[in-house]
Amino acid sequence: MIAIKSRAACALWTGVIGLFLINPAWAGIPIVRWTQPSGVQVFLAESPAIPMVDVRIEFDAGSRRDPADKPGLSSLMASATAYGVRATGSSPALDENALSDAWADLGASFGGSAGADRLGFSLRSLTYPDLLAQAAALAARQLAEPAFPEAMWLRDRPKIIASLKEANTRPATLAARAFNQAVYGSHPYGYEMTEASLNRTTMADLRELHGRVVRACDAKVSIVGALNQAQADALVTQVFSRLPAAACTPQTPVPEVEPLQAASEKRIEFASAQAHVLLGQPGFKRSDPDFFALTVGNHILGGGGFTARLTEEVREKRGLTYNVYSYFAPGTHAGAFTIGLQTRPDQAQQALNLVREVLDKFVAEGPTEKELQAAKDNLIGGFALRIDSNRKLLDNLANIAWHGLPLDYLDTWTAQVQKLTVQDIRRAFARVVQPQKMAAVVLGAQ
């Protein structure tokens, strides 16, 4: 035990080193995929540079499957798994503090979170066999047997409500909420947690959701680290060993995000030194065949920082803002396309009008050859920074797993960018972006 704790004490330093470790070349990243008898799909990218493994476990949940009257339920449930684990068989119960101490003793970590499409759990551990076996056993308990004690929820709910109330005093929060409502309408992507919804939520709701969505049959597990396929398969088997075997009935389909039928503009009075301006619409799904054309096109329009066209026109030439940006947020469904900026309240309308002009021209004409080449050089030149640590590589691997991308996606990424033409980007933007049917939110303008 002393030897284990000694090595565990070094895990933090090893993890810090791992965050900054540059993996040489990464030319040809071999990704292996297989499916276990339980239905768990496993994706592995071996990275033997340090004796560590990062694991991402993801389920089809997230905010898109939250009940309309209890938004944020998936996120609350994921966080509540850290409240402790219940006693089962010869395994004693562990409360919140005991569970935290157990992870600290192993120099490992495990935790849950939820996004728009996915409910996920992340495990990080050294790969020394005795340490990894104990980490996997503890992860199995937290994944399958969370205690969900009512007292912890009653303790933390007022804190979450207080945080929401504080956020509601911020102009950026109010503008973003109005924008999401305008873009998503009644789609779950636009759900907002409120004090009323939190007061309706009970631990029974969290337990029910956990039992319904945390199941092996449709889980996707991404692994990056110093494990071979046999070791990775054994690790996954152990982590899922406490989940009950059950038939995998399909979940109810979630409707798609409806396109906007007409332009809208919402103005919100707010005493603020800066006006917040947002303009956008539903964008595209991650499965869209024009993903690369839209991504590179947005880099040119407003995602490329100081080299972007919006920055040049709105900031550099007119001085209307310090920062203007645009981005797509593709997911399982069409995430928002957003253009945003802050400006003086008396300049808000001028800035919004200029943004519309720049966008109209870009959609109609596309980028110039010079802009496209500069974007390619920037994106391709910076590609190595997207995968220069195990954690970044894990993010990319989980993206491949979740969206069903080709296993050679990372190997062909630069080629996909390089082959794009001005015509490709103009065609993709003309199909997806509808400047005459966008939602605008202006908060704090005079």
FENGIGI-V105675 format. One line per field, one symbol per residue. ss: DSSP state (@ for helix, = for strand, . for the rest). phi: phi as a letter, one per 20 degrees, with the letter a starting at -180 (. if undefined). burial: b if it has 9 or more other C-alpha atoms within 8 Angstrom, else e. A space follows every 50 residues. Layout:
BEGIN
ss = ???
phi = ???
burial = ???
END
This chain:
BEGIN
ss = .@@@@@@@@.@@@@@@@@@@...........====.....======.... .=========..@@@.......@@@@@@@@@@@==..=..=..==@@@@@ @@@@@@..======...=========..@@@@@@@@@@@@@@@@.=...@ @@@@@@@@@@@@@@@@@...@@@@@@@@@@@@@@...@@@....@@@@@@ ..@@@@@@@@@@@..@@@.======...@@@@@@@@@@@........... .............=====......========........@@@@@@@@@@ @@@.@@@.@@@@@@@@@......=====.......========.@@@@@@ @@@@@@@@@@@@@@@...@@@@@@@@@@@@@.@@@@...@@@@@@@@@@@ @@@.....@@@@@@@@@@...@@@@@@@@@@@..@@@.=====...
phi = .ffffffffefffffffffdfeffmlfmefddcbcfgfofedcccfbefc fbcdcddccfbmffdfffecfnfffffgfffefpcefbleeffcegffff fffffemcbbadbbdfdcdcccdcbfdggffffffffffffffdcfflfg fffffegfffffffffffeeffffffffffffeelefggefcfcfffffe ecfffffffgfedebffcecddccqeceffffffffgffefefffbfeff fffeffffffebfbbddcfafbfcedccbrafebeffgfegfffffffgf fbeemfefffffeeefedmebebcbbadcfbfdfefecdbacbfgfdfff ffffgffffgffffdmfefffffffgfffffefgffcebgffffgfffff ffemfgfegffdgfffffefdgfffffffffeedgecdedccdnfe
burial = eeebbebbbbbbebbeebbeeeeeeeeebebbeebeeebbbbbbbbbeeb bbbbbbbbbbbbbbbbeeebbbbbbbbbbbbbbbbbbeeeeebbbbebbb eebbbbbbbbbbbbbbbbbbbbbbbbbeeebbbbbbbebbbbbbbbbbbe ebbeeebeeebeebeeebeebebbbbbbbbbbbbeebbbbbebbeebbee bbbebbbebbeebbbbbbbbbbbbbbbeeeebbebbebbbebbeeeeeee eeeeeebeebeebbeebbeeeeebbbbbbbbbbbbbeeeebbbbbbbbbb bbbbeeebbbbbbbbeeeebbeebbbbbbbbbbbbbbbbbbbbbbebbee bbebbbebbbbbbeebbeeebbeebbeeebeebeeebbbbbbbbebbbbb bebebeebbebeebebbeebebebbbebbbeebbeebbbbbbbbbe
END
